[in-house]
Amino acid sequence: MLSNFEKNIINSNKFKSLIKRKSLVSWTLSTITLLTYFLFILLVAFFPDILGTKISDKSVITIGIPIGVSIILLAFASTGIYVFIANREFDKKEELIKKKINK
């Protein structure tokens, strides 16, 4: 059972606004990451020749390798972006909501 303090937080308009903002950020970053992964899989399935193209005539590295590494780095970057936003914005707003309701 929820305490009065918890009920007050859940019913707060600022808390509801914070939850909407968190959802928007997390869904946006997740969508970007998933679309990138799916587009890469579609590229592998339908245009494998593109990924097999060598970067230069003297190189043994194909275009697919840096693209694959970039996709992995995108996943790390999206996590870092969320953590940055959460630390800068979400955590501060949560503390303000708690302090305001606790008074």
PyMOL CGO cylinders between C-alpha atoms (Angstrom):
from pymol import cmd
from pymol.cgo import CYLINDER

trace = [
    CYLINDER, 0.00, 0.00, 0.00, 1.24, 3.46, -0.86, 0.3, 1, 1, 1, 1, 1, 1,
    CYLINDER, 1.24, 3.46, -0.86, 1.92, 6.07, 1.78, 0.3, 1, 1, 1, 1, 1, 1,
    CYLINDER, 1.92, 6.07, 1.78, 0.35, 9.53, 1.58, 0.3, 1, 1, 1, 1, 1, 1,
    CYLINDER, 0.35, 9.53, 1.58, 3.71, 10.92, 0.52, 0.3, 1, 1, 1, 1, 1, 1,
    CYLINDER, 3.71, 10.92, 0.52, 3.92, 8.48, -2.40, 0.3, 1, 1, 1, 1, 1, 1,
    CYLINDER, 3.92, 8.48, -2.40, 0.31, 9.16, -3.40, 0.3, 1, 1, 1, 1, 1, 1,
    CYLINDER, 0.31, 9.16, -3.40, 0.98, 12.91, -3.39, 0.3, 1, 1, 1, 1, 1, 1,
    CYLINDER, 0.98, 12.91, -3.39, 4.00, 12.44, -5.62, 0.3, 1, 1, 1, 1, 1, 1,
    CYLINDER, 4.00, 12.44, -5.62, 2.13, 10.22, -8.08, 0.3, 1, 1, 1, 1, 1, 1,
    CYLINDER, 2.13, 10.22, -8.08, -0.78, 12.66, -8.28, 0.3, 1, 1, 1, 1, 1, 1,
    CYLINDER, -0.78, 12.66, -8.28, 1.50, 15.69, -8.75, 0.3, 1, 1, 1, 1, 1, 1,
    CYLINDER, 1.50, 15.69, -8.75, 1.25, 17.41, -12.15, 0.3, 1, 1, 1, 1, 1, 1,
    CYLINDER, 1.25, 17.41, -12.15, 4.99, 18.07, -12.12, 0.3, 1, 1, 1, 1, 1, 1,
    CYLINDER, 4.99, 18.07, -12.12, 5.66, 14.37, -11.58, 0.3, 1, 1, 1, 1, 1, 1,
    CYLINDER, 5.66, 14.37, -11.58, 3.34, 13.43, -14.43, 0.3, 1, 1, 1, 1, 1, 1,
    CYLINDER, 3.34, 13.43, -14.43, 5.10, 15.96, -16.65, 0.3, 1, 1, 1, 1, 1, 1,
    CYLINDER, 5.10, 15.96, -16.65, 8.47, 14.49, -15.66, 0.3, 1, 1, 1, 1, 1, 1,
    CYLINDER, 8.47, 14.49, -15.66, 7.31, 10.97, -16.52, 0.3, 1, 1, 1, 1, 1, 1,
    CYLINDER, 7.31, 10.97, -16.52, 6.11, 12.16, -19.94, 0.3, 1, 1, 1, 1, 1, 1,
    CYLINDER, 6.11, 12.16, -19.94, 9.47, 13.84, -20.61, 0.3, 1, 1, 1, 1, 1, 1,
    CYLINDER, 9.47, 13.84, -20.61, 11.39, 10.72, -19.54, 0.3, 1, 1, 1, 1, 1, 1,
    CYLINDER, 11.39, 10.72, -19.54, 9.24, 8.58, -21.79, 0.3, 1, 1, 1, 1, 1, 1,
    CYLINDER, 9.24, 8.58, -21.79, 9.70, 10.91, -24.74, 0.3, 1, 1, 1, 1, 1, 1,
    CYLINDER, 9.70, 10.91, -24.74, 13.49, 10.91, -24.39, 0.3, 1, 1, 1, 1, 1, 1,
    CYLINDER, 13.49, 10.91, -24.39, 13.79, 7.16, -23.85, 0.3, 1, 1, 1, 1, 1, 1,
    CYLINDER, 13.79, 7.16, -23.85, 11.40, 6.26, -26.69, 0.3, 1, 1, 1, 1, 1, 1,
    CYLINDER, 11.40, 6.26, -26.69, 13.15, 8.66, -29.08, 0.3, 1, 1, 1, 1, 1, 1,
    CYLINDER, 13.15, 8.66, -29.08, 16.60, 7.27, -28.34, 0.3, 1, 1, 1, 1, 1, 1,
    CYLINDER, 16.60, 7.27, -28.34, 15.34, 3.68, -28.46, 0.3, 1, 1, 1, 1, 1, 1,
    CYLINDER, 15.34, 3.68, -28.46, 13.61, 4.28, -31.79, 0.3, 1, 1, 1, 1, 1, 1,
    CYLINDER, 13.61, 4.28, -31.79, 16.73, 5.80, -33.32, 0.3, 1, 1, 1, 1, 1, 1,
    CYLINDER, 16.73, 5.80, -33.32, 18.84, 2.86, -32.16, 0.3, 1, 1, 1, 1, 1, 1,
    CYLINDER, 18.84, 2.86, -32.16, 16.36, 0.21, -33.30, 0.3, 1, 1, 1, 1, 1, 1,
    CYLINDER, 16.36, 0.21, -33.30, 15.83, 1.84, -36.69, 0.3, 1, 1, 1, 1, 1, 1,
    CYLINDER, 15.83, 1.84, -36.69, 19.58, 1.95, -37.21, 0.3, 1, 1, 1, 1, 1, 1,
    CYLINDER, 19.58, 1.95, -37.21, 19.91, -1.76, -36.38, 0.3, 1, 1, 1, 1, 1, 1,
    CYLINDER, 19.91, -1.76, -36.38, 17.00, -2.72, -38.64, 0.3, 1, 1, 1, 1, 1, 1,
    CYLINDER, 17.00, -2.72, -38.64, 18.29, -0.59, -41.51, 0.3, 1, 1, 1, 1, 1, 1,
    CYLINDER, 18.29, -0.59, -41.51, 21.67, -2.28, -41.19, 0.3, 1, 1, 1, 1, 1, 1,
    CYLINDER, 21.67, -2.28, -41.19, 20.02, -5.72, -41.31, 0.3, 1, 1, 1, 1, 1, 1,
    CYLINDER, 20.02, -5.72, -41.31, 18.02, -4.66, -44.39, 0.3, 1, 1, 1, 1, 1, 1,
    CYLINDER, 18.02, -4.66, -44.39, 21.22, -3.42, -45.98, 0.3, 1, 1, 1, 1, 1, 1,
    CYLINDER, 21.22, -3.42, -45.98, 22.87, -6.78, -45.31, 0.3, 1, 1, 1, 1, 1, 1,
    CYLINDER, 22.87, -6.78, -45.31, 19.86, -8.66, -46.68, 0.3, 1, 1, 1, 1, 1, 1,
    CYLINDER, 19.86, -8.66, -46.68, 19.19, -6.67, -49.84, 0.3, 1, 1, 1, 1, 1, 1,
    CYLINDER, 19.19, -6.67, -49.84, 22.44, -4.87, -50.69, 0.3, 1, 1, 1, 1, 1, 1,
    CYLINDER, 22.44, -4.87, -50.69, 25.34, -7.02, -49.46, 0.3, 1, 1, 1, 1, 1, 1,
    CYLINDER, 25.34, -7.02, -49.46, 27.54, -5.77, -52.30, 0.3, 1, 1, 1, 1, 1, 1,
    CYLINDER, 27.54, -5.77, -52.30, 27.58, -2.29, -50.76, 0.3, 1, 1, 1, 1, 1, 1,
    CYLINDER, 27.58, -2.29, -50.76, 28.88, -3.59, -47.44, 0.3, 1, 1, 1, 1, 1, 1,
    CYLINDER, 28.88, -3.59, -47.44, 31.44, -5.76, -49.24, 0.3, 1, 1, 1, 1, 1, 1,
    CYLINDER, 31.44, -5.76, -49.24, 32.97, -2.83, -51.08, 0.3, 1, 1, 1, 1, 1, 1,
    CYLINDER, 32.97, -2.83, -51.08, 36.55, -2.14, -50.01, 0.3, 1, 1, 1, 1, 1, 1,
    CYLINDER, 36.55, -2.14, -50.01, 37.36, 1.26, -48.55, 0.3, 1, 1, 1, 1, 1, 1,
    CYLINDER, 37.36, 1.26, -48.55, 40.23, 1.67, -51.01, 0.3, 1, 1, 1, 1, 1, 1,
    CYLINDER, 40.23, 1.67, -51.01, 41.99, -0.45, -53.61, 0.3, 1, 1, 1, 1, 1, 1,
    CYLINDER, 41.99, -0.45, -53.61, 44.84, -1.23, -51.21, 0.3, 1, 1, 1, 1, 1, 1,
    CYLINDER, 44.84, -1.23, -51.21, 42.69, -1.89, -48.14, 0.3, 1, 1, 1, 1, 1, 1,
    CYLINDER, 42.69, -1.89, -48.14, 41.31, -5.20, -46.97, 0.3, 1, 1, 1, 1, 1, 1,
    CYLINDER, 41.31, -5.20, -46.97, 38.70, -3.40, -44.85, 0.3, 1, 1, 1, 1, 1, 1,
    CYLINDER, 38.70, -3.40, -44.85, 35.22, -3.19, -46.33, 0.3, 1, 1, 1, 1, 1, 1,
    CYLINDER, 35.22, -3.19, -46.33, 32.65, -0.45, -45.80, 0.3, 1, 1, 1, 1, 1, 1,
    CYLINDER, 32.65, -0.45, -45.80, 30.61, -2.83, -43.65, 0.3, 1, 1, 1, 1, 1, 1,
    CYLINDER, 30.61, -2.83, -43.65, 33.15, -2.85, -40.83, 0.3, 1, 1, 1, 1, 1, 1,
    CYLINDER, 33.15, -2.85, -40.83, 33.11, 0.89, -40.01, 0.3, 1, 1, 1, 1, 1, 1,
    CYLINDER, 33.11, 0.89, -40.01, 29.34, 0.94, -40.46, 0.3, 1, 1, 1, 1, 1, 1,
    CYLINDER, 29.34, 0.94, -40.46, 28.95, -1.95, -37.98, 0.3, 1, 1, 1, 1, 1, 1,
    CYLINDER, 28.95, -1.95, -37.98, 31.32, -0.31, -35.49, 0.3, 1, 1, 1, 1, 1, 1,
    CYLINDER, 31.32, -0.31, -35.49, 29.41, 2.97, -35.87, 0.3, 1, 1, 1, 1, 1, 1,
    CYLINDER, 29.41, 2.97, -35.87, 26.14, 1.23, -35.04, 0.3, 1, 1, 1, 1, 1, 1,
    CYLINDER, 26.14, 1.23, -35.04, 27.66, -0.22, -31.87, 0.3, 1, 1, 1, 1, 1, 1,
    CYLINDER, 27.66, -0.22, -31.87, 29.04, 3.21, -30.94, 0.3, 1, 1, 1, 1, 1, 1,
    CYLINDER, 29.04, 3.21, -30.94, 25.58, 4.70, -31.54, 0.3, 1, 1, 1, 1, 1, 1,
    CYLINDER, 25.58, 4.70, -31.54, 24.17, 2.36, -28.89, 0.3, 1, 1, 1, 1, 1, 1,
    CYLINDER, 24.17, 2.36, -28.89, 26.80, 3.54, -26.40, 0.3, 1, 1, 1, 1, 1, 1,
    CYLINDER, 26.80, 3.54, -26.40, 26.19, 7.16, -27.38, 0.3, 1, 1, 1, 1, 1, 1,
    CYLINDER, 26.19, 7.16, -27.38, 22.41, 6.90, -26.93, 0.3, 1, 1, 1, 1, 1, 1,
    CYLINDER, 22.41, 6.90, -26.93, 22.96, 5.44, -23.46, 0.3, 1, 1, 1, 1, 1, 1,
    CYLINDER, 22.96, 5.44, -23.46, 25.37, 8.26, -22.66, 0.3, 1, 1, 1, 1, 1, 1,
    CYLINDER, 25.37, 8.26, -22.66, 22.91, 10.87, -23.92, 0.3, 1, 1, 1, 1, 1, 1,
    CYLINDER, 22.91, 10.87, -23.92, 20.15, 9.46, -21.71, 0.3, 1, 1, 1, 1, 1, 1,
    CYLINDER, 20.15, 9.46, -21.71, 22.44, 9.37, -18.67, 0.3, 1, 1, 1, 1, 1, 1,
    CYLINDER, 22.44, 9.37, -18.67, 23.53, 12.95, -19.35, 0.3, 1, 1, 1, 1, 1, 1,
    CYLINDER, 23.53, 12.95, -19.35, 19.94, 14.18, -19.62, 0.3, 1, 1, 1, 1, 1, 1,
    CYLINDER, 19.94, 14.18, -19.62, 18.87, 12.16, -16.58, 0.3, 1, 1, 1, 1, 1, 1,
    CYLINDER, 18.87, 12.16, -16.58, 21.69, 13.53, -14.43, 0.3, 1, 1, 1, 1, 1, 1,
    CYLINDER, 21.69, 13.53, -14.43, 21.27, 17.09, -15.61, 0.3, 1, 1, 1, 1, 1, 1,
    CYLINDER, 21.27, 17.09, -15.61, 17.48, 17.33, -15.74, 0.3, 1, 1, 1, 1, 1, 1,
    CYLINDER, 17.48, 17.33, -15.74, 15.48, 14.38, -14.44, 0.3, 1, 1, 1, 1, 1, 1,
    CYLINDER, 15.48, 14.38, -14.44, 17.25, 13.83, -11.13, 0.3, 1, 1, 1, 1, 1, 1,
    CYLINDER, 17.25, 13.83, -11.13, 17.06, 17.52, -10.22, 0.3, 1, 1, 1, 1, 1, 1,
    CYLINDER, 17.06, 17.52, -10.22, 13.35, 17.68, -11.02, 0.3, 1, 1, 1, 1, 1, 1,
    CYLINDER, 13.35, 17.68, -11.02, 12.71, 14.53, -8.96, 0.3, 1, 1, 1, 1, 1, 1,
    CYLINDER, 12.71, 14.53, -8.96, 14.43, 16.08, -5.95, 0.3, 1, 1, 1, 1, 1, 1,
    CYLINDER, 14.43, 16.08, -5.95, 12.45, 19.31, -6.33, 0.3, 1, 1, 1, 1, 1, 1,
    CYLINDER, 12.45, 19.31, -6.33, 9.18, 17.38, -6.50, 0.3, 1, 1, 1, 1, 1, 1,
    CYLINDER, 9.18, 17.38, -6.50, 10.07, 15.38, -3.38, 0.3, 1, 1, 1, 1, 1, 1,
    CYLINDER, 10.07, 15.38, -3.38, 11.05, 18.51, -1.46, 0.3, 1, 1, 1, 1, 1, 1,
    CYLINDER, 11.05, 18.51, -1.46, 7.92, 20.39, -2.48, 0.3, 1, 1, 1, 1, 1, 1,
    CYLINDER, 7.92, 20.39, -2.48, 5.58, 17.54, -1.53, 0.3, 1, 1, 1, 1, 1, 1,
    CYLINDER, 5.58, 17.54, -1.53, 7.45, 16.69, 1.66, 0.3, 1, 1, 1, 1, 1, 1,
    CYLINDER, 7.45, 16.69, 1.66, 6.85, 20.20, 3.06, 0.3, 1, 1, 1, 1, 1, 1,
]
cmd.load_cgo(trace, "trace")
